[in-house]
Amino acid sequence: MDLAEKNNYKFICFTKEGKELMSRVISLLPGDNPGFKKLQSGALTEWTGHNFVTGNVLVFIGALGIAVRAIAPFVSDKTRDAAVIVIDEKGRFVIPVLSGHLGGAIKAAEEIADLIGGAPVITTATDVRGEFAVDVFAKENDLCISDMKKAKAFSAYLLENKKAYYRIDPEYADVLCVSIKKKNVTEGLGDDEGSFTISPRVGAFKNLQLIPKCIAIGIGCRKDKPASELTEFVLRTLKELALDERSVTAVTSIDLKKDEKGILELSKRLSADFYTYSKEVLMRQKGDFTTSDFVKEKVGADNVCERSLMAFGCERIIMKKRAENGMTLAIGAIRRELGYE
């Protein structure tokens, strides 16, 4: 068995012809130079388990049955499974086997098939019929799916009724711009199973909810403030505002805090990027801010949490500065363009 890696692709093949095809595919894929190596007999399960992580695309060049048996012990949840593709050693068929939409196996299979002149074998109903796929829409627009069972029910409803609906949370209509170019999925109200709502709010709607990354957290704190206190403060505040923590896209502050361990850990906990700005940039922001002479004397800006949100590009502030035990917090909404061709 021979192995190769390129970008997030993990290749394995079992014959001489398979190795030739593997080398060809790798040479055609964009990216850095690949790495090749041999795999000892009997180590297939170990290799599969090691690489079976979200974000990877496992490519088996050989029999479909080999791939199915290899991945069987590791398949658990379609939101976390790795993408898996099988290619016959002649390169005639490229088959996405697992995590076609959320993991990107279908897109990867189509890319490889196009490179080698093979045929992508697509079997998912929405793709076969050319219908709107809610999980593809979510993945392409960095949206979190609130409930996979509801997502499945929505797709079934769409396939049966030939139409479905979506709506934007009215409280966030000013920051969420949606363009879905599928005639059978239109904006409006529909049955719970046949509609979805785009909103960062938790439990505000009964139907399927797609959670956009449209919330930013502006924060200031005393030096060496523990991450545990910052995290508890932020999560508690988000809960009070009924905002899903998965909607947070950024944490913002002044550049004096760029190495503040507690804020860095908070950003990691929220899977959000951390942005900082100079006092000059903060003071150039326009708006009605909660100012403090004491803060200005200390850091050179009369407000950190609110001003940093506006420096990041927020359309509006949802919650103005809240102070607690040496911490300040503000929450803003950032514009998001969401689309589906």
N, C-alpha and C positions, 0 to 999 in steps of 0.2 A: 504494500500500500504506500502511496506517495501523497505527501501533503504540500500545500502551498497557501500563502496568505497574501492578500493585497487589500489595503484599506480595511473595511469591515467584512470582507469576503474570506471565508475559511473553506478551502478546497480539499477534497479527498478523492482519490481514484484508486482503481483496483487492477487495471490492466495496462499493458504498454500503449494500446490505442487510447485508453482513457488519459494517460499521462500526456500524450501528444496533444489531445484536445484541451486538457487543463492548461498546458503551456501556451496554447494558442489563445484561449480565453483571457488569460492573465496579460498577455502581450497587448491585447486590444482594449482592456479596461484602462481608464485614466487613473493616474495616481503614482505613488512612489514605486520603486523597484520592489518586487515581491521576494519572499523568502521561501526556499524549497527544502524539504527534508523527508526522510523515510520514517514510516511508522512501523514499529515492531508488530509482528503477528499477535493477535489477541488483544491489542490495545485500542480497538475501535470504540468500545464503550467509554473508555477513559477519555479519549480525544473528544468524543461527542459531548460528554458531560462537561468537560472543561470549557468548550466553546459555546455551549447552549445557554447563552445569555442574551438579554434584550439588546438589540442593536446589531447583533451579528447576523450574517447571512451564511448559512452552512450549505455548501454546494457538493452534493454527492454525484460523481460521474460514474454511473454504473446502474445496476438493477434497482428498481424502486423498492423491492422487498428488503434489500440491505439497509436502505435509509430508514424505512419504517421500523424495522427491528432495532436499529441503533438509537433512534430518538424516543422510542416508546417509553423507557423508564423516566424520561425527563419532561414529557409533555404535561403541563399542569393548568395553565391559564392563558387564554388567547391574548390577554393584555400584557403578558410578560414573556411568552414563548419567543424563542429565536425564529427568524425566518429560515425556512428549509426549501431547497430546490434540488431536483434530480434532473440530470441530463444523461441521455444514453450516450455511449462512447463514440457514436458516429456524429453526434451533435444534431440529430434530426429533430428531437423533441426536448423542450425545456419546460419542466413541470413544477409549478409552485405547489408544494405539499402541505406546508404549515405556515400560519401567520401571514396569509396572503395580503391582507389590507393593513392591519396595525403594524405588523413587522416589516412590511414592504416586500414580501416575497414575489407578489405579482409584478410589481414595478421592476424588480431586479430581474425576474425571468424574462420580461419583455425586453429589457436592456441587453441581456446576454444573447437572447434569440436574435435580436437585430444585428448584433456584432458578428455572430457566426453563421447567420443565414438559416437558423433553425425555426421551428414553429413553437410559439408559447402555447401550452395546453392549459387554458383557463376554464375552470368549471363552476366558479361561484355564480349564482343566479343573477345578481345585479350586474356583473360584468358581462355575462353572456347576453343579457337583454339590453345592455347599454343603459341601465337605470342608475339613478342616484344611489350612491353607497354612503351611508351616514358615517361609517367608520373611516372611510377614505377622506371624507370631508373633515372629520375630526383630526386625523393624522396630518393632513396637508396644512391645516390651519392652527396646529398646536392647541387643540381643544381637548379637554378631558371629558370622557363619557361618564355620566353619573351612574348609569346602571346598564350593564351589558345585556341583561335579560330584556330590558325595555328597548335597547338598540336592536336586538334580534326581532322583537315584536314589531317595531317600526318597519323594518325591512320586509317582513312578511306581509304587513298591511299594504305597503307600497306595491309589492309584486302582485298581490291579489286584487287591489282596487285601482291600480294604475294611476294613483294620485296620492299626495300627502302634503303636509303643510309644515311651515316653521314660523316662529315668531321671535321677535327680539324683545327682551325685557324692556318695558317702557322707561324704566329708571336709568337704562344705559343705552337708549337709542341714540344719544348724542355722540357716543364713542364707538359704537359697533356698526360698521358699514358692511352689509352682506350682499353679495351678488352670486346667486345660484342660477346657472344657465341650463336648467333642466325644466322643460315645460310642465312636467307632472309633479314638480315640487315647488309650491308657491307660498308666498307669505300670506298668512291668515290663520284663522282658528279652525281646528279640526278635532276629530276624536282623539282621546288621549293616546291611543296606540298609533294613530296615524299622524302624529305631529311631534315636533321637538321644539324646545325653547332654548335660546342662547342667552345665558345669564350667569354672572358670577355669584349670585345669591344662593344660599343653601336652602333646599326644601321649599322654595317659593312656588313651585309648580308641580303638578301631579304627573305630567307627562315626562318623556325623556328630556334630560337637560344636558346641554353641551356647555362646558365651563370655559370661557375665554380667558386668556392671560391678559387681562386689562386693568389689573390693580397694581399700584405701586405703593411701597411703604417708605415714608420719609422718617428718619430717626436720628436722634441725638442722645448722647449719654455721657455720664462722667467716665473718666479714664478707668479702664480695667473693670468695667461693669460685667458681671458674669453673664455668659450666654444663656444660662438657665433663666435668669430674671428677665432678660430681654425677650426671650422666646415666650415665656409665660405671659408677659405683658402684651405682646403682639397677638398671640393666638387667642387670648381672652378677649381682646378688643375686636378682632375679626369675628369671633363668635357673637359678640354683642350686636355687631352690625349685620349679622347673618351673611357674612361673606365667606365663601369657600376658600380655604388656604391655597388650594391648587390654582386659584385665579391670580395669585401674586406673581408678577413677572420681574419685579425689580425692587431692590432696597437702595435708598439714596441717603446721602449725608454730605458733610463737608469734608474736604480733602485731608484735614487734620485727623480724621478718623479712618483713613484708608487702610491702616494696619490694625485697627481695633479688633482684637480677637473675638470678643463677644458678638460684634456685628457680623464678622466674617462667618462665624459658626451659625448665626441666625440665618444668613443668606443661604448657606448650604442646606440648612434644615428645610427651608422653603423652596429649594431648587430654583432660586432666583439669583440673577446677576446683581452685583454690588457696584453702584456708581457713586463717585464723589466729585465735588465741585469746589473750586476756590471761593474764598470770601468775596472776591470781586464779581465772579459770575453770579453768586447767590444774590448779591446786593443789586444786580442789574434786573432781577426779575420783577415783573409788574403784577400787582395784586393787592388785596386787602389781607395783610399778614398779621399774625399775633406777635408783636415785637417785644423785645426785652433788652433794655439798656445793659443789664448785667451780662447777657450772652454776647452782645456786641463788644463789650469791653474785653471779654475773655477770648473770643475767636474772630472778631472782626466782622461778623454778620449778626444782624438783630434777630434772625430766626434761621434755624437750620432745617428743621423737618419739613415745613411748608415750602420754603424757598427751593429746597433741593428737588422737591417733587415737580415744581414748575420748570426748573432747569432741565430735568429729565424729559419734559415735554408733555406733562399731564394736561388734559383739557380742563379739568376742574378738580377741586379738592372736595372729597367726600366727607372727611372728618378733619376739622382744624386741630391745631396742636392740643394734645392732651399730655399733661405732665404728671409723673409719678415716680417718687423715690429715685431722683437723679436720672430719669429717662424722659425723653419727649418723643411723641409719636404723632404723625399725621398720615392720612391715607388719601390717595388720589386715583383718578381714572385716566388711563391712557387710551388713545384712539387705536382701534384695530380694524384692518381691512381683511374681510373674510370672503373667500371665493371658491367656486366650484364650476369647472367648465363642463 
